[in-house]
C-alpha cells in the first residue's frame, strides 16, 4: 500500500514538473517575468528620466487635452443655436481623427530625421522606436513616448481653431478632408522647421517659439483669414453688422474659463520641467491674459456697455499672444506684452470685421493670429537668455542685437504665407470636388448635416422664424398688432415659396417620424406625420386673420375719412 502511494506521488510530481516546464516554454511567453527573471522581459527606466518632470508633463498633457471640449463649449455658445451640434461634432470628431493621424505619420514627419531641412522622414511611422522607458532627444528628461503624446495635443488643437473662422458655413464632409490636408501640408512642415530639426531650428540664433505662437497661432490666424475670404459672409451679416448674437453666453463663458485654466498646461508644460522655468511661464501667462482681458473690457465699456464676450476674447488673445514668449521673457515684461496684445487684437477685430467687412465668425485671425505675431516679435525685444538657456537675448538685453528680431520676423512671414497659400489651395480643390458651403444656410448645419438639434425642435423652429425674417427683410408698415401677425405669416409664405423652406419642414417631419407618436403643446397625442400639416394650417390661419384685421382697419379708416368729408361739406 505504501509502495503504491509513493509511486503515485512520484508520478504526480513528475507530471507537475513537466507541465511547469511546458508552460515556461510554450504557454506563457512572460513566464520568466512571473518566476523572477525580470531582466529578460522588463527594461528599467533610463537614468536620465526625471520622475518629477515626467509627472508634470503628464498633467500638462491632460490639461491641453481638456482644451478640446473647452473650445467646443466656447465656440458653440457664441454661435447661433441652429449650428451648435455641428460645431461640437466637428471639434470632438476632429480631435479623434487628428490624434490618429499623429500616431500614424505625424510624429515621424515632425520629429523624424530631417529631409533637406523641410520635413521629417518616416523612420518613426506608427510611433515605431518611440519608447516608453528611454529619453527623447528633444526632451532628455522625460520618456520619448510622453513627449510624443504631449505634442499630439498641439497638433490636434491647431486645425480645430479654424472651426471658428468658417463656422456656420462649411459642410461636414468637406471639414474632414480639410483638417487632414491642412495638418499634413501646413502644420507638420512648419512644426518640423521650428520644433524639429528643420531649417529654422538651425539658424543663428534659432527661431524662438516656446509653445506655439508661430507654429500654432500665426498659421491658424493666416488660414482663418483665407477661410473667411473664400467662403464669404454669412447671410444676415449686414443686418447684424457682423455681430451675431450668441446663443448661450454662459456656455461660452464656461468654455473660456476652461480654456484659461488649460492654457497653463499648454504654456508651462512646454517647459518640459517642473522647475523654475515652469513657474516663470505660469506667472507670465497669467499677467498677459489678465491685462489683455481688462483692456478689451475697458474698450467695450467706453464704446457702450461692458461686454462679457469682449472680456473672454481679450483673455484668450492675451493667452495666445504670450504663448511664444512665456518661456523666454521676464514675467515683469509680460505686463507690457499684455498691453500690446490687448490693443492690437481689439484693433484687428474692428479693422477686419467692421471696416473690411470680412466675416471671420469668431475672430480667429484677430484673437489668435495677430497676438501670435505680436508675441513672437516681442521675443526679439524682450527675450532674455538668463530665463531660458535655450533662448537668446533681444534688443533691450544682452548685446542689444537685432538679429533675433530679424529671425523672428522671417519665420512669421514664411510660416504665414505658407499657411495662407496652402489653405487657399485646399479650399479651392475641395470646393471644386465637393462644394464647400452649405446652400440652405437658413436651415443650419445641425439639421442639414446631422439631423439633430441642440435645444429641441420647438426652440429650433423659433430660431428659424427669426432667421427667415432677418433674411427676407422688413414687414408691412401698419399698426403694431397687424405688423407682428403679418411678420409671422410672411415666414410661412416664404416657407411655401422657397425650396429651402420646404426642406425645413421635411427635415422636421423626418425627425418626428423617428418617434412613434409625438405629443403636441396642448397635450393631444397626435401622429407625428400630422404635425407639419397642423402647423402649416394654424400659421396660415394666423396669416388670414392678420389680413382680415388689416382690411377691417383699412375699411374703418376709409369710412372715417368719408364721414369727415361729408361733415366738411
C-alpha positions as CSV (number, residue, x, y, z in Angstrom):
1,X,0.0,0.0,0.0
2,X,2.7,2.4,1.0
3,X,4.6,1.5,-2.1
4,X,1.6,2.3,-4.3
5,X,1.2,5.7,-2.7
6,X,4.8,6.5,-3.1
7,X,4.7,5.6,-6.8
8,X,1.6,7.7,-7.3
9,X,3.2,10.7,-5.6
10,X,6.3,10.5,-7.8
11,X,4.2,10.3,-10.9
12,X,2.1,13.4,-9.9
13,X,5.2,15.3,-9.1
14,X,6.7,14.4,-12.5
15,X,3.6,15.5,-14.3
16,X,3.5,18.8,-12.5
17,X,7.2,19.5,-13.3
18,X,6.6,18.6,-17.0
19,X,3.6,20.9,-17.1
20,X,5.5,23.6,-15.4
21,X,8.4,23.4,-18.0
22,X,5.9,23.4,-20.9
23,X,4.2,26.5,-19.5
24,X,7.5,28.3,-19.3
25,X,8.5,27.4,-22.9
26,X,5.2,27.5,-24.8
27,X,2.1,28.7,-22.9
28,X,3.4,31.8,-21.1
29,X,5.9,33.9,-23.0
30,X,6.1,36.2,-19.9
31,X,6.7,33.2,-17.6
32,X,10.3,34.4,-17.0
33,X,8.9,37.6,-15.5
34,X,6.4,35.7,-13.3
35,X,9.2,33.5,-12.0
36,X,11.7,36.3,-11.2
37,X,13.6,36.6,-14.4
38,X,12.5,40.3,-15.0
39,X,15.6,41.4,-16.8
40,X,14.7,39.4,-19.8
41,X,11.2,41.0,-20.2
42,X,11.4,44.3,-18.5
43,X,13.7,47.3,-19.2
44,X,14.3,49.7,-16.3
45,X,13.8,53.5,-16.8
46,X,16.7,55.3,-18.4
47,X,18.6,57.1,-15.7
48,X,18.2,60.4,-17.5
49,X,14.4,60.3,-16.9
50,X,13.3,62.6,-14.1
51,X,10.1,61.3,-12.5
52,X,9.0,64.8,-11.2
53,X,9.3,66.3,-14.7
54,X,7.5,63.3,-16.2
55,X,4.6,63.8,-13.8
56,X,4.3,67.5,-14.6
57,X,4.3,66.8,-18.4
58,X,1.7,64.1,-17.9
59,X,-0.6,66.5,-16.0
60,X,0.0,69.2,-18.6
61,X,-0.9,66.8,-21.4
62,X,-4.2,66.1,-19.8
63,X,-4.8,69.9,-19.3
64,X,-4.1,70.5,-23.0
65,X,-6.5,67.7,-24.0
66,X,-9.2,69.3,-21.9
67,X,-8.9,72.4,-24.2
68,X,-10.8,70.4,-26.9
69,X,-14.2,70.3,-25.1
70,X,-13.5,73.8,-23.7
71,X,-13.1,75.1,-27.2
72,X,-16.3,73.3,-28.2
73,X,-18.2,75.0,-25.3
74,X,-16.7,78.4,-26.1
75,X,-17.5,78.4,-29.8
76,X,-20.9,76.7,-29.5
77,X,-22.0,79.3,-27.0
78,X,-21.1,82.2,-29.3
79,X,-22.7,80.8,-32.5
80,X,-26.4,80.6,-33.4
81,X,-28.2,77.6,-31.9
82,X,-29.0,76.1,-35.3
83,X,-25.3,75.3,-35.8
84,X,-24.3,74.2,-32.3
85,X,-24.4,70.4,-32.8
86,X,-22.3,70.8,-36.0
87,X,-19.6,72.7,-34.2
88,X,-19.4,70.3,-31.3
89,X,-19.3,67.3,-33.7
90,X,-16.6,69.0,-35.7
91,X,-14.3,69.5,-32.7
92,X,-14.8,66.2,-31.0
93,X,-14.6,64.1,-34.1
94,X,-11.7,66.2,-35.4
95,X,-9.8,65.5,-32.2
96,X,-10.0,61.8,-32.8
97,X,-9.1,62.0,-36.4
98,X,-6.1,64.2,-35.8
99,X,-4.8,62.1,-32.9
100,X,-4.9,59.0,-35.1
101,X,-3.1,60.8,-37.9
102,X,-0.4,62.0,-35.5
103,X,0.2,58.4,-34.3
104,X,0.4,57.1,-37.9
105,X,2.6,59.7,-39.6
106,X,2.5,62.9,-37.7
107,X,5.2,62.3,-35.1
108,X,7.6,61.0,-37.7
109,X,7.1,63.9,-40.1
110,X,7.6,66.5,-37.4
111,X,10.4,64.9,-35.2
112,X,11.9,62.3,-37.5
113,X,15.3,62.9,-39.1
114,X,15.1,65.8,-41.4
115,X,14.9,65.5,-45.1
116,X,16.6,68.6,-46.5
117,X,15.6,70.7,-43.5
118,X,12.0,70.6,-44.8
119,X,10.2,67.6,-43.3
120,X,10.9,64.6,-41.2
121,X,11.4,61.1,-42.6
122,X,9.2,58.1,-41.9
123,X,11.6,56.4,-39.5
124,X,9.1,56.6,-36.7
125,X,6.0,55.9,-38.6
126,X,3.2,54.5,-36.4
127,X,5.4,55.6,-33.4
128,X,7.9,52.8,-34.1
129,X,11.0,53.3,-32.0
130,X,9.4,55.8,-29.7
131,X,10.0,54.0,-26.4
132,X,8.3,54.5,-23.0
133,X,11.4,54.0,-20.9
134,X,14.0,55.9,-22.8
135,X,14.6,59.6,-23.1
136,X,13.7,61.7,-26.1
137,X,16.4,63.6,-28.0
138,X,14.1,66.6,-27.9
139,X,13.3,66.3,-24.2
140,X,16.2,64.5,-22.4
141,X,14.4,64.4,-19.1
142,X,11.1,62.6,-20.0
143,X,10.2,59.4,-21.9
144,X,10.1,59.8,-25.7
145,X,6.5,58.4,-25.8
146,X,5.4,61.0,-23.3
147,X,6.9,63.8,-25.4
148,X,5.1,62.5,-28.5
149,X,1.8,62.3,-26.5
150,X,2.2,65.9,-25.3
151,X,3.0,67.2,-28.8
152,X,0.0,65.3,-30.2
153,X,-2.3,67.7,-28.2
154,X,-0.7,70.7,-30.0
155,X,-1.1,69.0,-33.4
156,X,-4.8,68.2,-32.7
157,X,-5.9,71.6,-31.5
158,X,-4.3,73.8,-34.2
159,X,-6.7,72.8,-37.1
160,X,-9.6,72.9,-34.7
161,X,-9.1,76.6,-34.1
162,X,-10.2,77.2,-37.7
163,X,-13.7,75.9,-36.9
164,X,-14.3,79.4,-35.5
165,X,-13.4,81.0,-38.8
166,X,-15.7,79.1,-41.2
167,X,-18.4,78.4,-38.6
168,X,-22.0,78.0,-39.9
169,X,-20.9,77.6,-43.5
170,X,-18.6,74.6,-44.2
171,X,-20.2,71.2,-44.8
172,X,-19.2,68.4,-42.6
173,X,-17.7,66.1,-45.3
174,X,-15.5,69.0,-46.5
175,X,-14.4,69.7,-43.0
176,X,-13.0,66.2,-42.5
177,X,-11.0,66.4,-45.7
178,X,-9.9,70.0,-44.9
179,X,-8.4,69.3,-41.5
180,X,-6.5,66.2,-42.7
181,X,-4.9,68.0,-45.6
182,X,-4.3,71.1,-43.6
183,X,-2.5,69.1,-40.9
184,X,-0.2,67.3,-43.4
185,X,0.6,70.3,-45.7
186,X,0.8,73.1,-43.2
187,X,1.2,72.1,-39.5
188,X,3.7,69.2,-39.9
189,X,6.2,71.1,-42.1
190,X,6.1,74.3,-40.0
191,X,6.4,72.4,-36.7
192,X,9.4,70.5,-38.2
193,X,11.0,73.7,-39.2
194,X,10.9,75.2,-35.7
195,X,10.5,72.4,-33.2
196,X,12.1,69.6,-35.0
197,X,15.4,69.6,-36.8
198,X,14.3,71.8,-39.8
199,X,16.0,74.8,-41.3
200,X,14.6,77.4,-38.9
201,X,15.9,75.5,-35.9
202,X,19.5,75.6,-37.3
203,X,19.6,79.4,-37.9
204,X,21.8,81.6,-35.7
205,X,20.1,82.3,-33.5
206,X,17.4,79.7,-34.0
207,X,13.8,80.8,-34.2
208,X,12.2,81.1,-30.8
209,X,8.7,79.8,-30.3
210,X,8.2,78.5,-26.8
211,X,4.7,77.0,-27.0
212,X,3.3,77.7,-30.5
213,X,2.9,81.4,-31.3
214,X,4.2,80.8,-34.8
215,X,3.6,77.1,-35.3
216,X,0.0,77.3,-34.0
217,X,-1.4,80.8,-33.7
218,X,0.2,82.5,-36.7
219,X,-0.5,79.7,-39.1
220,X,-4.1,79.3,-37.8
221,X,-4.7,83.1,-38.0
222,X,-3.4,83.3,-41.6
223,X,-5.5,80.3,-42.5
224,X,-8.6,81.7,-40.8
225,X,-8.4,84.9,-42.8
226,X,-8.2,82.9,-46.0
227,X,-11.1,80.7,-45.0
228,X,-13.3,83.8,-44.3
229,X,-12.4,85.3,-47.6
230,X,-13.0,82.2,-49.7
231,X,-16.3,81.2,-48.0
232,X,-17.7,84.8,-47.9
233,X,-20.1,86.4,-45.5
234,X,-22.9,84.6,-43.7
235,X,-26.5,85.5,-44.6
236,X,-27.6,88.3,-42.3
237,X,-24.0,89.7,-41.8
238,X,-25.0,93.2,-42.7
239,X,-28.2,93.2,-40.6
240,X,-26.2,92.4,-37.5
241,X,-23.1,94.4,-38.6
242,X,-21.1,91.2,-38.2
243,X,-22.1,90.8,-34.5
244,X,-24.4,87.8,-34.5
245,X,-26.0,87.4,-31.0
246,X,-24.6,84.4,-29.1
247,X,-27.0,81.5,-28.4
248,X,-25.7,80.7,-25.0
249,X,-23.4,83.2,-23.3
250,X,-23.0,81.3,-20.0
251,X,-21.8,78.2,-22.0
252,X,-19.3,80.4,-23.9
253,X,-18.1,81.9,-20.6
254,X,-17.6,78.3,-19.2
255,X,-15.6,77.3,-22.2
256,X,-13.5,80.5,-22.0
257,X,-12.8,79.8,-18.3
258,X,-11.8,76.2,-19.1
259,X,-9.5,77.4,-21.9
260,X,-7.9,79.8,-19.4
261,X,-7.2,77.1,-16.9
262,X,-6.0,74.6,-19.5
263,X,-3.6,77.1,-21.1
264,X,-1.3,76.8,-18.1
265,X,-0.6,73.2,-19.2
266,X,-0.3,74.5,-22.7
267,X,2.5,77.0,-21.9
268,X,4.1,75.8,-18.7
269,X,4.0,72.2,-19.8
270,X,6.2,73.3,-22.8
271,X,9.0,73.9,-20.2
272,X,9.2,70.1,-20.0
273,X,10.3,70.5,-16.4
274,X,8.7,71.2,-13.1
275,X,11.4,73.7,-12.1
276,X,11.7,77.5,-12.1
277,X,11.1,77.8,-15.9
278,X,7.6,76.4,-15.5
279,X,6.9,78.8,-12.6
280,X,8.0,81.9,-14.5
281,X,6.0,80.7,-17.5
282,X,2.8,80.4,-15.4
283,X,3.3,83.9,-14.0
284,X,3.9,85.4,-17.4
285,X,0.9,83.7,-18.9
286,X,-1.4,84.9,-16.2
287,X,-0.2,88.5,-16.3
288,X,-0.6,88.8,-20.1
289,X,-4.1,87.2,-20.0
290,X,-5.4,89.5,-17.3
291,X,-4.0,92.7,-18.8
292,X,-5.4,91.9,-22.3
293,X,-8.8,90.9,-20.9
294,X,-9.1,94.2,-18.9
295,X,-8.2,96.2,-22.0
296,X,-10.9,94.6,-24.0
297,X,-13.4,95.1,-21.2
298,X,-12.4,98.8,-20.8
299,X,-12.7,99.5,-24.6
300,X,-16.1,97.8,-24.8
301,X,-17.3,99.9,-21.8
302,X,-16.1,103.1,-23.3
303,X,-17.9,102.3,-26.6
304,X,-21.1,101.4,-24.9
305,X,-21.5,98.8,-22.1
306,X,-19.1,96.3,-20.6
307,X,-19.2,93.2,-22.7
308,X,-18.8,89.6,-21.4
309,X,-17.9,88.4,-24.9
310,X,-15.2,91.1,-25.2
311,X,-13.7,90.2,-21.9
312,X,-13.5,86.5,-22.8
313,X,-12.0,87.3,-26.2
314,X,-9.5,89.6,-24.6
315,X,-8.3,87.0,-22.2
316,X,-7.9,84.4,-24.9
317,X,-6.0,87.0,-27.1
318,X,-3.6,87.5,-24.1
319,X,-3.1,83.8,-23.7
320,X,-2.5,83.2,-27.4
321,X,0.0,86.2,-27.6
322,X,2.1,85.2,-24.6
323,X,2.4,81.6,-25.8
324,X,5.6,82.1,-27.9
325,X,7.3,84.4,-25.4
326,X,6.2,82.9,-22.0
327,X,9.3,80.9,-21.5
328,X,11.8,83.4,-22.9
329,X,10.9,86.7,-21.2
330,X,10.9,88.2,-17.7
331,X,7.4,87.8,-16.2
332,X,7.5,91.6,-15.5
333,X,7.8,92.2,-19.2
334,X,4.6,90.1,-19.7
335,X,2.6,93.0,-18.4
336,X,3.9,95.2,-21.3
337,X,3.3,92.4,-23.8
338,X,-0.2,92.1,-22.4
339,X,-0.9,95.7,-23.2
340,X,0.3,95.4,-26.7
341,X,-1.7,92.2,-27.2
342,X,-4.9,93.8,-25.9
343,X,-4.9,96.8,-28.2
344,X,-3.6,95.1,-31.3
345,X,-6.1,92.2,-31.1
346,X,-9.1,94.5,-30.5
347,X,-8.0,96.8,-33.3
348,X,-7.7,93.8,-35.6
349,X,-11.2,92.7,-34.9
350,X,-12.5,96.2,-35.7
351,X,-10.5,96.5,-38.8
352,X,-11.3,93.1,-40.3
353,X,-15.0,92.9,-39.3
354,X,-16.3,96.5,-39.4
355,X,-14.1,98.2,-41.9
356,X,-13.0,95.4,-44.4
357,X,-16.3,93.5,-43.7
358,X,-14.6,90.1,-43.5
359,X,-16.8,87.5,-41.8
360,X,-14.3,85.6,-39.6
361,X,-17.2,84.3,-37.5
362,X,-15.3,84.1,-34.1
363,X,-12.4,86.4,-35.0
364,X,-9.8,83.7,-35.1
365,X,-7.5,85.8,-37.3
366,X,-7.6,88.7,-34.8
367,X,-7.8,86.8,-31.5
368,X,-5.1,84.2,-32.4
369,X,-3.3,85.3,-35.5
370,X,-2.4,88.9,-34.6
371,X,-1.5,88.1,-30.9
372,X,0.7,85.2,-32.2
373,X,2.6,87.6,-34.4
374,X,2.9,90.3,-31.8
375,X,4.1,87.8,-29.1
376,X,6.7,86.2,-31.4
377,X,8.1,89.7,-32.3
378,X,8.2,90.7,-28.7
379,X,10.8,87.9,-28.1
380,X,13.1,89.9,-30.4
381,X,12.8,92.9,-28.0
382,X,12.3,91.4,-24.5
383,X,14.0,87.9,-24.8
384,X,16.5,87.1,-22.0
385,X,18.8,84.1,-22.1
386,X,19.0,84.1,-18.3
387,X,15.5,82.9,-18.0
388,X,16.0,80.1,-20.5
389,X,19.4,78.9,-21.7
390,X,17.9,77.7,-24.9
391,X,16.7,81.2,-25.7
392,X,18.5,84.3,-26.9
393,X,18.8,88.0,-25.8
394,X,16.6,90.6,-27.5
395,X,17.3,94.2,-28.5
396,X,16.8,95.5,-24.9
397,X,19.1,92.9,-23.3
398,X,22.5,91.3,-23.8
399,X,24.4,92.7,-26.7
400,X,21.4,94.6,-28.0
401,X,21.5,92.8,-31.3
402,X,18.5,93.0,-33.7
403,X,19.4,89.6,-35.2
404,X,16.9,87.7,-33.2
405,X,14.1,90.1,-34.2
406,X,15.0,89.6,-37.8
407,X,14.9,85.8,-37.4
408,X,11.5,86.0,-35.7
409,X,10.1,88.3,-38.5
410,X,11.4,85.9,-41.2
411,X,9.8,82.9,-39.5
412,X,6.5,84.8,-39.2
413,X,6.4,85.9,-42.8
414,X,7.4,82.5,-44.2
415,X,5.0,80.5,-42.0
416,X,2.1,82.9,-42.5
417,X,2.5,82.9,-46.3
418,X,2.9,79.1,-46.4
419,X,-0.3,78.6,-44.3
420,X,-2.3,81.1,-46.4
421,X,-1.3,79.7,-49.8
422,X,-1.9,76.1,-49.0
423,X,-5.2,76.9,-47.1
424,X,-6.4,78.7,-50.3
425,X,-5.3,75.7,-52.5
426,X,-7.0,73.2,-50.2
427,X,-10.3,75.1,-50.1
428,X,-10.4,75.6,-53.9
429,X,-9.8,72.0,-54.6
430,X,-12.4,70.8,-52.1
431,X,-14.9,73.4,-53.5
432,X,-14.3,72.1,-57.0
433,X,-14.7,68.4,-55.9
434,X,-17.4,68.5,-53.1
435,X,-18.7,72.0,-52.8
436,X,-17.6,73.8,-49.6
437,X,-20.5,75.9,-48.5
438,X,-23.9,74.9,-47.2
439,X,-26.5,76.2,-49.6
440,X,-29.6,76.2,-47.3
441,X,-27.9,78.3,-44.6
442,X,-31.2,79.2,-43.0
443,X,-31.7,75.6,-42.1
444,X,-28.4,75.4,-40.2
445,X,-25.8,72.7,-40.3
446,X,-27.4,70.9,-37.3
447,X,-30.4,69.7,-39.3
448,X,-28.9,69.7,-42.8
449,X,-25.7,67.6,-41.9
450,X,-26.6,65.8,-38.7
451,X,-30.4,65.7,-38.4
452,X,-30.2,66.8,-34.7
453,X,-30.8,69.9,-32.7
454,X,-29.0,71.3,-29.6
455,X,-32.0,72.6,-27.6
456,X,-35.0,70.7,-29.0
457,X,-37.2,71.2,-32.0
458,X,-39.5,73.8,-30.6
459,X,-36.6,76.1,-29.9
460,X,-35.1,75.3,-33.3
461,X,-38.3,76.5,-35.1
462,X,-38.4,79.6,-33.0
463,X,-34.9,80.4,-34.2
464,X,-35.9,79.5,-37.8
465,X,-38.6,82.2,-37.8
466,X,-36.1,84.8,-36.6
467,X,-33.5,83.8,-39.2
468,X,-36.1,83.9,-42.0
469,X,-37.4,87.3,-41.0
470,X,-33.9,88.7,-40.9
471,X,-33.1,87.2,-44.4
472,X,-36.4,88.2,-46.1
473,X,-36.4,91.8,-45.0
474,X,-39.0,94.2,-43.5
475,X,-42.7,93.6,-43.0
476,X,-45.6,95.9,-43.8
477,X,-45.7,99.2,-42.1
478,X,-49.1,99.0,-40.3
479,X,-50.3,99.2,-36.7
480,X,-48.2,97.2,-34.2
481,X,-50.6,94.3,-33.8
482,X,-51.1,93.8,-37.6
483,X,-47.4,94.2,-38.2
484,X,-46.5,91.3,-35.8
485,X,-49.1,89.0,-37.2
486,X,-48.1,89.7,-40.8
487,X,-44.5,89.1,-39.9
488,X,-45.2,85.7,-38.5
489,X,-47.4,84.9,-41.5
490,X,-44.8,86.1,-44.1
491,X,-42.4,83.5,-42.9
492,X,-45.0,80.8,-43.7
493,X,-45.4,82.2,-47.2
494,X,-41.6,82.1,-47.6
495,X,-41.6,78.5,-46.5
496,X,-44.1,77.6,-49.2
497,X,-42.3,79.5,-51.9
498,X,-38.7,78.5,-51.2
499,X,-37.3,75.1,-51.7
500,X,-35.0,75.6,-48.6
501,X,-38.1,76.3,-46.5
502,X,-39.7,73.1,-47.8
503,X,-36.6,71.2,-46.7
504,X,-37.0,72.7,-43.3
505,X,-40.5,71.2,-42.9
506,X,-39.4,67.9,-44.4
507,X,-36.5,67.7,-42.0
508,X,-38.9,68.4,-39.2
509,X,-41.1,65.6,-40.4
510,X,-38.2,63.2,-40.8
511,X,-37.1,63.7,-37.3
512,X,-40.6,63.3,-35.9
513,X,-41.0,60.0,-37.8
514,X,-38.2,58.5,-35.7
515,X,-40.7,58.6,-32.9
516,X,-43.9,56.6,-33.0
517,X,-46.1,59.3,-31.5
518,X,-45.3,62.9,-30.6
519,X,-47.5,64.8,-28.0
520,X,-48.4,68.4,-29.1
521,X,-48.1,71.5,-27.0
522,X,-51.8,71.3,-26.0
523,X,-51.5,67.8,-24.7
524,X,-53.0,65.9,-27.6
525,X,-51.3,62.7,-28.7
526,X,-51.2,63.0,-32.5
527,X,-49.3,61.1,-35.1
528,X,-46.0,62.8,-35.9
529,X,-46.9,63.0,-39.6
530,X,-49.8,65.2,-38.9
531,X,-47.8,67.9,-37.0
532,X,-46.3,69.6,-40.1
533,X,-49.7,70.0,-41.7
534,X,-51.3,71.1,-38.5
535,X,-48.5,73.7,-38.0
536,X,-48.9,74.9,-41.6
537,X,-52.7,75.2,-41.2
538,X,-52.5,77.1,-37.9
539,X,-50.0,79.6,-39.3
540,X,-52.0,80.1,-42.5
541,X,-55.0,80.8,-40.2
542,X,-52.9,83.4,-38.4
543,X,-52.0,84.9,-41.8
544,X,-55.6,85.1,-42.9
545,X,-56.7,86.6,-39.6
546,X,-53.9,89.2,-39.9
547,X,-55.1,90.3,-43.3
548,X,-58.8,90.4,-42.2
549,X,-57.7,92.7,-39.3
550,X,-55.8,94.8,-41.8
551,X,-58.7,95.0,-44.2
552,X,-61.2,95.8,-41.4
553,X,-59.0,98.6,-40.0
554,X,-58.5,100.0,-43.5
555,X,-62.3,99.9,-44.1
556,X,-62.9,101.8,-40.9
557,X,-60.3,104.4,-41.9
558,X,-62.0,104.9,-45.3
559,X,-65.4,105.3,-43.7
560,X,-64.0,107.8,-41.2
561,X,-62.4,109.8,-44.0
562,X,-65.7,109.7,-45.9
563,X,-67.7,110.9,-42.9
564,X,-65.2,113.7,-42.3
565,X,-65.5,114.8,-45.9
566,X,-69.3,114.9,-45.7
567,X,-69.3,116.9,-42.4
568,X,-67.0,119.5,-44.0
569,X,-69.4,119.8,-47.0
